[in-house]
């Protein structure tokens, strides 16, 4: 089945903007990437509207010891929150093992410098039930990196796909680096930007 998909990207203060935009594609799937620069993206696919948000105020902070700090609040008419927790696995390939990375500006609680790390991918799929016309999915910021080859940009890669009948799913993924050693040979064993096992993605239906 083929659906018309409309895609709209806006800043966090523009979530409620009009969705009358020109169609970017006519297909059974549409994909994108949430970053700090493009933290709210609205997709109209078929007769449903999906809002994807990258916002530390919307989602539980993953660096909190309990995984959830303040539970997100549903907007009027929404049901939820429900939670999606990703499955994390180490990426195969020599390029993802003992990878040399540079961490600068004293970020992630590390001294600026060069480190060795293994690359991990965290992913999952959210199914949007037929009876709901809209969904809002809120990702923590940061959750992970959008690219497995660099620590320069945090973000989440997402894809919406239609299935038989009115089935609609949202797949998401991000990458993290598990730092093993610094240049002095000291064993660190820590994830950046955060521990992916603590990332919870709240979502709502309406």
C-alpha positions in Angstrom: 0.0 0.0 0.0 1.3 3.5 -0.9 0.9 6.5 1.3 1.6 10.2 0.8 4.1 11.4 3.3 4.6 15.0 4.4 7.7 16.0 6.3 8.2 19.1 8.4 11.2 20.1 10.5 11.0 22.9 13.0 12.6 24.2 16.2 11.4 23.2 19.6 9.2 26.3 19.9 7.4 25.4 16.6 5.8 22.1 17.5 2.3 23.3 16.9 3.0 24.8 13.5 0.7 24.3 10.6 1.4 21.0 8.8 0.3 22.3 5.4 3.6 21.7 3.6 4.6 20.4 0.2 5.0 16.6 0.1 8.6 15.5 0.0 7.9 11.9 -1.0 5.1 9.5 -1.9 6.2 6.2 -0.4 5.5 3.5 2.2 8.4 4.8 4.3 10.2 8.0 5.3 13.3 8.5 7.4 15.3 11.2 9.1 17.7 12.2 11.8 17.0 14.2 15.0 19.8 16.5 16.1 20.2 19.5 18.3 19.8 21.7 15.3 16.7 19.9 14.1 15.1 18.8 17.4 11.5 18.6 16.4 10.3 16.8 13.2 6.7 16.3 12.2 5.7 13.7 9.6 2.2 13.2 8.1 2.0 9.7 6.6 -1.3 8.5 5.4 -4.0 10.0 7.7 -1.7 10.1 10.7 0.7 12.6 12.2 3.9 11.6 14.0 5.9 14.1 16.0 9.5 13.2 16.9 11.2 15.3 19.5 14.8 15.4 20.8 14.5 17.2 24.1 16.0 16.6 27.5 13.0 18.2 29.1 10.6 15.8 27.4 12.3 12.5 28.0 13.9 10.9 31.1 17.6 11.9 31.4 19.7 8.8 30.7 22.5 9.9 33.0 20.3 9.9 36.0 21.0 6.9 38.3 17.4 5.7 38.2 16.9 6.2 34.5 13.8 8.4 35.1 14.0 11.8 36.7 10.6 13.5 36.2 8.0 11.4 34.4 6.9 13.1 31.2 3.3 14.5 31.1 0.8 13.6 28.4 -0.7 16.6 26.5 -4.5 17.0 26.4 -6.1 14.1 24.7 -2.9 11.9 24.7 -2.6 8.5 26.4 0.7 7.4 27.9 3.6 7.6 28.5 4.6 4.3 27.2 8.3 3.5 27.1 10.7 2.0 24.5 14.0 0.7 25.7 16.6 -0.2 23.0 18.5 -3.4 22.4 22.2 -2.7 22.5 24.9 -4.7 20.8 28.5 -4.2 19.9 29.1 -3.5 16.2 31.2 -6.0 14.2 34.1 -5.0 12.0 37.6 -3.9 12.7 36.7 -0.3 12.2 34.4 -0.5 15.2 36.8 -2.2 17.6 39.5 -0.3 19.6 38.6 2.8 17.6 40.7 5.8 18.3 38.5 8.8 19.1 39.2 12.3 20.3 37.2 13.9 23.1 37.5 17.7 23.5 36.2 20.6 25.5 35.9 18.5 28.7 32.7 16.9 27.6 31.1 13.7 28.9 33.1 14.2 32.1 36.3 13.2 30.4 39.7 15.0 30.3 40.2 16.2 26.7 42.3 13.8 24.8 42.5 10.7 22.7 40.9 7.4 23.8 40.3 3.9 22.5 36.7 2.7 22.3 34.4 0.0 20.9 31.3 1.1 19.0 27.8 0.0 20.0 24.4 0.4 18.3 21.1 0.7 20.3 17.8 0.3 18.4 14.2 -0.7 18.8 10.8 -0.3 17.0 7.6 1.3 18.2 4.3 0.1 16.8 1.6 2.8 16.4 -1.9 1.2 16.8 -4.5 1.6 14.1 -7.0 3.3 16.4 -4.7 6.4 17.0 -4.4 9.2 14.5 -1.2 10.7 16.0 1.8 9.9 18.1 4.5 11.8 19.9 7.9 10.2 20.5 10.3 12.0 22.8 14.0 11.1 22.8 16.4 12.1 25.6 19.1 14.6 24.6 21.7 13.2 24.5 20.7 9.6 23.9 23.6 8.7 21.6 25.5 9.7 18.4 23.9 9.8 15.0 27.0 8.4 13.3 29.1 5.4 14.4 32.3 7.0 13.0 32.4 10.2 15.0 31.5 11.8 18.4 30.9 15.2 16.8 27.1 15.1 16.7 24.6 13.6 19.1 21.3 12.5 17.6 18.8 9.7 16.8 18.1 8.1 13.4 14.5 7.2 12.8 12.4 5.6 10.1 8.6 5.3 9.7 7.2 2.4 7.7 3.7 1.4 6.8 2.6 -2.2 6.6 -0.4 -4.3 5.8 -3.7 -2.5 6.5 -3.1 0.6 8.7 0.0 -0.8 10.4 2.6 1.9 11.1 6.0 1.4 12.9 8.7 3.8 13.9 12.2 2.3 14.1 14.9 4.2 15.8 18.6 3.8 16.5 21.7 5.6 17.8 25.3 4.8 18.5 27.5 5.0 21.6 31.2 4.5 22.3 32.4 2.3 25.2 35.7 3.8 26.1 38.2 1.1 27.1 41.6 2.8 27.5 43.2 6.2 27.4 46.6 6.9 25.8 48.3 6.1 29.2 46.8 2.6 29.1 44.4 3.2 32.0 41.3 1.1 31.8 38.1 3.2 32.0 35.2 1.0 30.8 32.6 3.8 30.3 30.0 4.7 27.7 29.7 8.1 26.0 27.6 10.1 25.7 25.6 8.1 28.2 25.0 4.4 29.1 22.6 3.2 26.5 21.0 0.7 28.9 19.6 3.6 30.8 18.0 5.3 27.8 14.2 5.2 27.9 12.1 6.7 25.1 8.6 7.8 26.2 5.9 8.0 23.6 2.2 9.0 23.5 -0.8 8.3 21.3 -3.8 10.4 20.5 
